Amino acid sequence: MSDLSPIPPAPVLPRPRTLLVGTTFAIAATLMYFAALFGVYLHQRSLFVKAGQDWIPAGADIQLTAPSMVLWTLILSAVTMQWAVYSIARDDRRHAYMAIGITMLFGVMTLNQTAFQYVQMGLEADNSRAATLIYVISGSHIAMTVVGILFLGLTGFRALAGQYSSRHTDGISAAAMWWYALIFVYAVIWYAIFVTK
Amino acid sequence: MTITDDPPETADDPVAGGPVSDVGVDAAPPGGAAPYAEPTGLAGLFASGEHKTIGRVYLACSAIFGLLALVVGWLVALEQIDMATIDVFGNAEGYFRAVVLFRAAIVFLVVVPMFLGVAMVVVPLQLGAPSVAFPRLAAASLWAWLVGSGIFVASILADGGPNAGGDLAAIELTHLALGLTVVGLLAGSISILTTIVAQRPPGMTLFEVPLFSWSMLVAGGVWLLTLPVLVADLALGWVDLRGTDALFFETPVLGNYRYLEWVFEQPQVFAFAIPLLGIVAELVPILFGIRQRLYGVMMGAIGGFGLLTVGAYAQPAFNTDVRTEAPYVVQSLLLVLPLLVLLGGWADTAVRGTKVRSPRPTPQLALGLAAVIMLLAGAAAAALRVLGPAIGGLRELGRNDRSWQDGLDDFLDPLEDLAGTSALSGMFNYVVLAGLLAAVAGLHYWAPKIVGRTLNAPLGYLSALALLGGTVLFSLPEIVNGFLEEPDAPYVGPVDDGVEALNIVVVVGGVLLVVGLLAVGANLAVSARWPGPGPGPDPWGGHTLEWTTASPPPRGNFLVIPVVQSEAPMLDPAPDEEAAAHPDAEEAPA
C-alpha cells in the first residue's frame, strides 16, 4: 500500500494557555488585595489587644456556627468544582454541566449564609474599627464569590455551546482556579476573623 | 463583531490554528475566512477591541490629563513661593486638594496610562501577536480608567479629596473614582502581562523578549502586586466614610491621604518608571545597529530594579517608624545600583558601536537619555533622604567608638533633618517626570506604528529640551529647599531664607514642562497636517518584530510571523543566507 502523504504533517505547536495565565494574574492581584486587608486587620486588632481593649464592640455577637457552615459549603464546592474539571477532561459533558451547576448553587448558598450571619451578629457598620474591617473583608469576599459564580456561569454556557472538551479545558480550569482561590481566602477569614476573634 | 475573543482553534491564534510553513507561521485565518470589516467613526472608537485603537485612546487621553496635571502642579508651585501672601486655591484645604490632584493625576492619569498606551500598541507587535490577550478586558480597562479618571478630577473640583474637610459625598466619590482608575489600569496590565507570557511567537523564550516588553512584564508584575494594596486602602476609607463618623481613617491634617501617601514616596514611586528602562534599552542598540551584549544581565538589572520598587509595605500610617527601618533604608540605597548596571551595558554598546558606525542621534534618544539621567537623579535623591537614618544606624552599631563620629556630625545633621521636607517632592517630581520623558520618547520611536508616520525631529528636540529643563527646574530646587527646611506639601511652616527664590525657579520649571508637552501635541498636529512620505515598515533600522510589519500595522498585524531565533530577530541571517553559510546542514542526519 503506497503512502499517500509523503510530506509528514507539521508538528503540533503548543497552544498558549492564555486564559489560565490571565486568571493566574487576576488571582495574584486579588490575593494581594486580601493580604493588605488582613494585614490592616491583624495590626489594628493587635493594637487593641495590647491596650487591653475589646476588639469586637459590646453588643455584637459573633458566633462560629455560620462561618463554619460557609467554610464547609465551600469545601464541598471544591469537590464539585474538581468534579467538573475531571469530567470535561474526559469529555463527560453531562457530569461537567451537573458539577458546574452544583458548584454555582453552593456559591449562592454561601452568600445566603453570609447574609444570615450579618443579621445574626448585629455589628453596626459605622461604630468601630472592627466593624469597618470585618465588613470590608467579608464584603470583598462576597464580591469575589459573585465573580466566581458569574465566571462559572459563563464557562457553563460555553461548555453547553461545545467550546470545551478534553482538548480544551482551559475555561473550566481557569474558573476552578478562581474558585479555589476564593475558598482559600475564606479559610483565612474563618480563622483570622471568626475563630481567633 | 468588533471585539473578538475567539477560541484558540480559530482565527486570532496563529500558533494554534495556522498551518506551519518552513519559514514561519501563517497568520491568516484558516480556511480563508473573510477579514473583519474595519469599524469607523464612533463605533471604531467606543466599540473597538483593537489593541492599537485602545493604545491610541490611552495615549491621547493621558496627554490631555498630563496638561491638566502640569498646570495644577504649576499653580501649586506658584502658591508655594510665598504661602502667606499668594493664595491661589482659596484656603489650606484647597491647596491640599491641589497637591493631591497633582500627585495622583501625574501618576495614575498620566505616566502609568501613557506607558500602558504605548505597551498596548507595541507589545503585541514586538511579540508577533495578532492582538493583545483579552481584547475585551483591554477595552474595559481603557473605559474604566477613563471614566474613573474623569470622576476623580471632578470629585476633587467638587471639594472632594481624601478627607480634608470637604464635601462628604465628593470625598466618597474621590475614593471610588481613584479605585476605579487603579482597577482599570490593573486590568490593562493583566492584558499586557498575559500577552507577554502566553502569546510569544515560536522560538521566542521569555528571556528573548524585547527589553521594552520585558520591562512591561516587570512593571506590570510590580503594579499587580502592589496597587491592589492601594485599592484595599481606598475600600477601607470609603466604607469608613459611609457611617456617621469617620472612625478609622480620621486624622487631623492629612485625612485619608496618610493611607495613600506611600504610593507617592520611595520606593513605590519608582515602580511607575520601570518601563522607562525598557524604552531606553530599545533605543541604544539601534543607535549603533548592533546587538546589546549581556542581554541577560540587562534583563536582570531591570528585574532587580523592579524588585527594589516594591513598596506596599512601607505605609507610615500603620508603621510610623518605617522610614528609618532597615528594609526601607537599604531598599532606597540600592535603587541606584541596577541603574548603574544598565548604564554600564549601554556604555559598552556605545563603545563597541562607534567602531561599527557613527551614531545617528534622534529626538527619541535625546528624550530617553534625559529620562534615564532624571531617574538616576531621583534615585540619588531617594538615597539622600535615607542617608540620615542609614548613618544613624551605623552610629548605633559603633557607639562605643566615638573617634570617627564626632567630625561627621556637622555634615550629617542636615541629612537627618531631611525627613518631612520638600526633598520628597523633589524626588517624586524627578521620578514621575522621568517617566513622562520616557513615554514621549516611546511615542517618538514607535510613532510609525502608533500614528503611521514619523514625528517632526526639530519639534522633537524642542520638546526634549523643554521637558528636560522643566524637570530639572521643577525638581532640583525642591531638594535644595529640603535642606532649607521647607516642609513637604501639603504641610506649611516657617522656612529659611532662599526658599522663595528657589520656588520661583520651580515655577519657571513648571512653565517649561507645559511648553514641552504642548510641543509634543504640536508635533503630532504637524505630522497629521503635513504627513510627508510614508515611513515604511522600518525607518530606524529596528531589531525587533514590530519593524517587520507595515506602518501603521494592518488589522491582525502580521501576514506571516517569522520563527524567532534570538532577541533581535531583524539582525538574524535570513534562512537563505543561513543555508549558504552552512551548505552541509541539509545533509546532516535527521
Interface residues (C-beta under 8 A of the other chain):
Chain A: A10 P11 L13 P14 R15 P16 R17 T18 V21 G22 F25 A26 A28 A29 T30 M32 Y33 F34 A35 A36 L37 G39 V40 H43 Q44 A125 D126 N127 S128 R129 T132 L133 Y135 V136 G139 S140 Q163 H168 D170
Chain B: P7 P8 E9 D13 V15 A16 P19 V20 V25 A133 F134 L137 L186 S189 I190 S191 L193 T194 V197 A198 Q199 R200 P202 L224 L225 T226 L227 P228 V229 V231 A232 D233 A235 L236 V239 D240 R242 G243 T244 D245 L247 F248 A312 F318
